[in-house]
Structures are given as structure tokens and as C-alpha cells.
Amino acid sequence: MGGYQKEWDLYNRGRGYPNPDPRQEIFLGMEHQVRENMLLDVQMVRPIDESNFYSLGLEGVGTRLEMGTRIKF
């Protein structure tokens, strides 16, 4: 799997209006079906340009590896 994602900072450091400049990233990864209702995924995420905000806990992080689990109901 791969793609492009944008994220807007709606809180904007408490200014009361959203930050108009989104953070833009591309990602590339793979997904594996462990069970019928459970998927594991790993993806490499790379920022396209500089942004003036970060996701919680990712302050100053550039390219990163994300791992996750999805459960189907």
C-alpha cells in the first residue's frame, strides 16, 4: 500500500482558528492478514515539505516507521 496524506492543525497552538498550512506526507508499506479478522501493517512515512506543527510525540521527527494493527468486526 502507498499514498499521500495531509493533516491540518485545527488547534493551532490555542489561537482559536485552524492553521492554514497542512503537513503533507507520503507513505509506502505492506499489510499482512494474520487471521480472518486481524491485519498487521508496517509503513514508512516521509514528510514532503517542512511544516510548523507535528503530531503529538513526533516533535522534530522526519521520516519514521509506523506499525499498526487493524481488527475487522
C-alpha distances in whole Angstrom, upper triangle without the diagonal:
4,7,11,13,17,19,23,25,27,30,31,33,35,36,36,34,30,29,28,26,22,20,17,14,11,8,6,5,6,7,11,13,17,19,19,19,17,13,12,9,10,8,11,12,14,17,18,21,24,24,27,26,23,22,24,25,23,26,26,22,20,17,16,14,13,13,14,15,14,17,18,22
4,7,10,14,16,20,23,25,28,28,30,33,34,34,31,27,26,25,23,19,17,14,11,7,5,4,6,8,11,14,17,20,22,22,22,20,16,15,12,11,8,9,10,11,14,14,18,21,21,24,23,21,20,23,23,21,24,23,20,18,15,14,13,13,14,15,17,17,20,21,24
4,7,10,14,17,20,23,25,25,28,30,31,31,28,24,23,22,19,16,14,11,9,6,5,7,9,12,14,17,20,23,25,25,24,22,18,18,14,13,10,11,10,11,12,12,15,18,19,22,21,19,18,22,23,20,22,22,19,17,15,15,15,14,16,16,18,18,21,22,25
4,7,10,14,17,19,22,22,25,27,28,28,25,21,19,18,16,12,11,7,6,4,6,9,12,15,17,21,23,26,28,28,26,24,21,20,16,15,12,12,9,10,10,9,13,15,15,19,18,17,16,20,21,18,20,20,18,15,14,15,15,15,17,18,20,20,23,24,27
4,7,10,13,16,19,19,21,24,24,24,21,18,16,15,13,10,8,6,5,6,8,11,14,16,18,21,23,26,28,28,26,24,21,20,17,16,13,13,10,10,10,10,12,14,13,16,15,14,13,17,18,16,18,18,16,15,14,14,15,14,17,17,19,19,22,23,26
4,7,10,13,15,15,18,21,21,21,18,14,13,12,10,6,6,5,6,9,11,15,17,20,21,25,27,29,31,31,28,26,24,23,20,19,16,15,12,12,10,10,11,13,11,14,12,12,12,16,18,16,17,17,16,15,15,16,17,16,19,19,21,21,24,25,28
4,7,9,12,12,15,17,17,17,15,11,10,10,9,5,5,7,9,12,13,17,19,22,22,26,28,30,31,31,29,27,24,23,20,20,17,17,13,13,11,12,12,13,10,12,10,9,9,12,15,14,15,16,15,15,16,16,18,16,19,19,21,21,24,25,27
4,6,9,9,12,14,14,14,11,7,7,7,7,5,6,9,12,15,17,21,23,25,26,30,31,33,34,34,31,30,28,27,24,23,21,20,17,16,14,14,14,13,10,11,9,10,10,13,16,15,15,17,17,17,18,19,21,19,22,22,24,24,27,28,29
4,6,5,8,10,11,11,9,6,5,8,8,7,8,12,14,18,19,23,25,27,28,31,33,34,36,36,33,31,29,28,26,25,22,22,18,18,15,16,15,14,10,9,7,8,9,11,14,14,14,16,16,17,19,19,22,20,23,23,25,25,28,29,31
4,6,9,9,10,9,7,4,6,9,10,10,12,15,17,21,22,26,27,30,30,33,34,36,37,37,33,32,30,30,27,27,25,25,21,21,19,20,19,18,14,13,11,12,12,13,17,17,17,19,20,21,23,23,25,23,25,24,26,26,28,29,31
4,6,6,7,7,7,6,8,11,13,12,14,17,20,23,24,28,29,32,32,35,36,37,38,38,35,33,32,31,29,28,27,26,23,23,20,22,20,18,15,13,10,12,12,12,16,16,16,18,20,21,24,23,25,24,26,25,27,28,30,31,32
4,6,6,7,7,6,5,9,10,11,12,16,19,22,24,28,30,32,33,36,38,39,40,41,37,36,34,32,30,29,27,26,23,22,19,20,18,16,12,10,8,11,12,13,16,16,15,17,19,20,23,23,26,24,27,27,29,30,32,34,35
4,6,8,9,9,9,13,13,14,15,19,21,25,26,30,31,34,35,38,39,40,42,42,39,37,35,34,32,30,28,27,24,23,21,22,20,17,14,11,9,11,12,12,15,15,14,16,19,21,23,24,26,25,28,28,30,31,33,35,37
4,6,8,9,10,14,16,17,18,22,24,28,29,33,34,37,37,40,41,42,43,43,40,38,37,36,34,33,31,30,27,27,24,25,23,21,17,14,13,15,15,15,18,19,17,20,22,24,27,27,29,28,30,30,32,32,35,36,37
4,6,8,9,12,14,16,18,22,24,28,30,34,35,38,39,42,43,44,45,46,42,40,39,38,36,35,33,32,28,28,24,25,23,21,17,14,13,16,17,17,20,21,19,21,24,25,28,29,31,30,32,32,35,35,37,38,39
4,7,9,12,15,16,19,22,25,29,30,34,36,38,38,41,42,44,45,44,41,40,38,38,36,35,33,33,29,29,26,27,25,23,19,16,15,18,18,19,22,23,21,24,26,27,30,30,32,31,33,32,34,34,36,37,38
4,7,9,12,13,16,19,23,26,28,32,34,36,37,40,41,43,44,43,40,39,37,36,34,34,32,31,27,27,24,24,22,20,17,15,14,17,18,19,22,22,21,23,25,26,28,29,31,29,32,31,33,33,35,36,37
4,6,9,10,13,16,19,22,24,28,30,33,33,36,38,39,41,40,37,36,34,33,31,30,28,27,24,23,20,20,19,17,14,13,12,14,15,16,20,20,19,21,22,23,25,25,27,26,29,28,30,30,32,33,34
4,6,7,10,13,17,20,23,26,29,32,33,36,38,39,41,41,38,36,34,33,30,29,27,25,22,21,17,18,15,14,10,9,9,12,13,16,19,18,17,18,20,20,22,23,26,25,28,28,30,30,33,34,36
4,6,10,12,16,19,22,26,29,31,33,36,38,40,41,41,38,37,35,34,31,30,27,26,22,21,17,17,15,14,11,11,11,14,16,19,21,20,19,20,21,21,23,24,27,26,29,29,31,31,34,35,36
4,7,9,13,16,19,23,26,29,30,34,36,38,40,40,37,35,33,32,29,27,24,23,19,17,14,13,11,10,7,8,9,12,14,17,20,18,17,17,18,17,19,21,24,23,27,27,30,30,33,34,36
4,6,10,13,16,20,22,25,27,30,32,34,36,36,34,32,29,28,25,24,21,19,16,14,11,11,10,10,7,9,9,10,12,15,18,16,15,16,16,15,17,18,21,20,23,23,26,26,29,30,32
4,7,10,13,17,19,23,24,28,30,32,34,34,32,30,27,25,22,21,18,16,12,11,8,8,8,8,5,8,8,8,10,13,15,13,13,13,13,12,13,14,17,17,20,21,24,24,28,29,32
4,7,10,14,17,20,22,26,28,31,33,33,31,29,26,24,21,19,16,14,10,9,6,6,7,8,8,11,11,11,12,16,17,14,15,15,14,12,12,14,16,16,19,20,23,24,27,28,31
4,7,10,13,17,19,23,25,27,30,30,28,26,23,21,17,16,12,10,7,5,4,5,8,10,10,14,13,12,12,16,17,14,15,14,12,10,9,11,13,13,16,18,21,21,25,26,29
4,7,10,14,16,20,23,25,28,28,27,25,21,19,16,14,10,8,6,5,6,7,10,13,14,17,17,15,15,18,19,16,18,17,14,12,10,11,12,12,15,17,20,20,24,25,28
4,7,10,13,16,19,22,24,25,24,21,18,16,12,10,6,6,4,6,9,10,14,16,17,20,18,16,16,18,19,16,18,18,15,12,10,10,10,10,12,14,16,17,21,22,26
4,7,10,14,17,20,23,23,23,20,16,14,11,9,5,5,7,9,12,13,17,19,20,23,22,20,19,21,21,19,21,21,17,15,11,11,10,10,12,14,16,17,21,22,26
4,7,10,14,16,19,20,20,17,13,11,7,5,4,6,9,12,15,17,20,22,23,26,24,21,20,22,21,19,22,22,18,17,13,12,9,9,10,11,13,14,18,19,23
4,7,10,13,16,17,17,14,10,9,6,6,6,9,12,15,19,20,24,26,26,29,27,24,22,24,24,22,25,25,22,20,17,15,12,11,10,11,12,13,16,17,21
4,7,9,12,13,13,10,7,6,4,7,9,12,15,18,21,23,26,28,28,31,28,25,23,24,24,23,27,27,23,22,19,17,14,12,10,9,9,10,12,14,18
4,6,9,11,11,9,6,5,6,9,12,15,18,21,25,27,30,32,32,34,32,28,26,27,26,26,29,30,26,25,22,20,16,14,12,11,10,10,12,13,17
4,6,7,8,6,4,6,9,12,15,19,21,25,27,30,33,35,34,36,34,31,28,29,28,28,32,33,29,29,25,23,19,17,14,12,10,9,10,11,14
4,7,8,6,6,7,10,13,17,20,23,26,29,32,35,36,36,38,35,32,29,29,29,29,32,33,30,30,27,24,20,18,14,12,10,10,10,12,15
4,5,5,7,10,13,16,20,23,26,29,32,34,37,39,38,40,37,34,31,31,31,31,35,36,33,33,30,27,23,21,17,15,11,11,9,10,12
4,6,8,12,15,18,21,25,27,30,33,35,38,40,39,41,38,35,32,32,32,32,36,38,34,34,31,28,25,22,19,16,13,11,9,8,10
4,7,11,13,17,20,24,25,29,31,33,36,38,37,38,35,32,29,29,30,30,34,35,32,32,30,27,24,21,17,14,11,8,6,5,7
4,7,10,14,17,21,22,26,28,31,34,35,34,36,33,29,26,26,26,27,31,32,29,29,27,23,20,17,14,11,7,6,5,6,9
4,7,10,13,17,19,23,25,27,30,32,31,33,30,27,24,25,25,25,28,30,26,26,23,20,17,14,11,8,6,5,6,8,12
4,7,10,14,16,20,23,25,28,30,29,31,28,25,22,23,22,22,26,27,23,23,20,17,14,11,8,6,5,6,9,12,15
4,7,10,13,16,19,22,25,26,26,28,26,22,20,21,20,19,23,24,20,20,17,14,11,8,6,5,6,8,11,14,17
4,7,10,13,17,19,22,24,24,26,24,20,18,19,19,17,21,21,17,17,13,11,7,6,4,7,9,11,15,17,21
4,6,10,13,16,19,20,21,23,21,18,16,18,18,16,19,19,15,14,11,8,6,5,7,9,12,14,17,19,23
4,7,10,13,16,17,18,21,19,17,16,18,17,14,17,16,13,11,7,6,5,6,9,12,15,17,21,23,27
4,7,10,12,14,15,17,16,13,13,15,15,12,15,14,11,8,6,5,6,7,11,13,16,18,22,24,27
4,6,9,11,12,15,15,13,13,16,16,12,14,13,10,7,4,7,9,11,14,17,20,22,25,27,31
4,6,7,9,12,12,11,12,15,16,12,13,11,9,6,7,9,12,13,17,19,22,24,27,29,32
4,7,9,13,14,13,15,19,19,15,16,14,13,10,10,13,15,17,20,22,25,26,30,31,34
4,6,10,12,12,15,18,19,15,15,13,13,10,11,14,18,19,23,25,28,29,32,34,37
4,7,9,10,13,16,17,14,12,10,11,9,12,15,18,19,23,25,29,30,33,35,38
4,6,8,11,14,15,12,11,10,11,10,13,15,19,19,23,24,28,29,32,34,36
4,7,11,13,14,12,10,10,12,13,16,17,21,21,25,26,29,30,33,35,38
4,7,9,11,9,8,9,11,12,15,16,19,19,22,23,26,27,30,32,34
4,6,8,6,5,7,8,10,12,13,15,15,18,19,23,24,27,29,32
4,6,5,7,10,9,11,13,12,14,13,16,16,19,21,24,26,28
4,6,7,11,11,13,15,14,15,14,16,17,19,21,24,26,28
4,6,9,9,12,14,12,14,13,15,16,19,22,24,27,29
4,6,5,8,10,9,12,12,15,16,20,22,25,28,30
4,6,9,12,12,15,15,18,20,23,26,29,32,34
4,7,10,11,14,16,19,21,25,27,31,34,36
4,7,7,11,12,16,18,22,24,28,31,34
4,6,10,12,16,19,22,25,28,31,34
4,7,10,14,17,20,22,26,29,32
4,6,10,13,17,19,23,26,29
4,7,10,14,17,20,23,27
4,7,10,13,17,20,23
4,7,10,14,17,20
4,7,10,13,17
4,7,10,13
4,7,10
4,7
4
